[in-house]
Amino acid sequence: MRAPTIALLMALLSSACGYALVGKGTVVDPTIKRIGVPLFRDASGKPGLDQKVTQKVIEELLKRGRFDVVQEATGVDALIEGEITAYTPHLVGVGEQSTGRSQANRYEVTLTARVRYSKVGAKEPIWANDAFTFRDEYDVGDNPQAFFDREDQAVDRLATSFARSLVAAMLEAF
């Protein structure tokens, strides 16, 4: 008789346990229906990075399904404006070739942007970050000609991850 009582007590106690995210949750103003995401300015010097990052941010917002998202600044309730301030590749790995010489084989790329999410007409932004940063790594392998292909693939992954994190930070305050 004692075992069923203990089992019942344990079941009741464990049902009180739960999981909750600690954070502000959603910070979406219900009056914001249409968001403008003009082309991010690019001070990094990396060709095409502005278009890629802007497009990935738009795609991530559209996945949320809450907003009409356009790539213009007029006729919208809120704006997401950004400037890519840095794109920096860093050598993080060196390997040895069959000839015995060292060769770069792994890079880390860092993307930093100044981003502001604001309701049109408001003095203060809903969310802003002057140095939103994201990193990714990629292998070059033994073929030095593959460097640019691998870098392009890394930039695509970086832009996707950057946009996902950025939209989560802006809309969910995490």
Secondary structure, DSSP 8 states (H G I E B T S, - for coil): -HHHHHHHHHHHHHHT------S------TT--EEE----EE-S--TTHHHHHHHHHHHHHHHH-S-EEESSSSS-SEEEEEEEEEEEEEEEEEEE-TTS-EEEEEEEEEEEEEEEEEETT-SS-SEEEEEEEEEEEEE-TT-GGGHHHHHHHHHHHHHHHHHHHHHHHHHH--
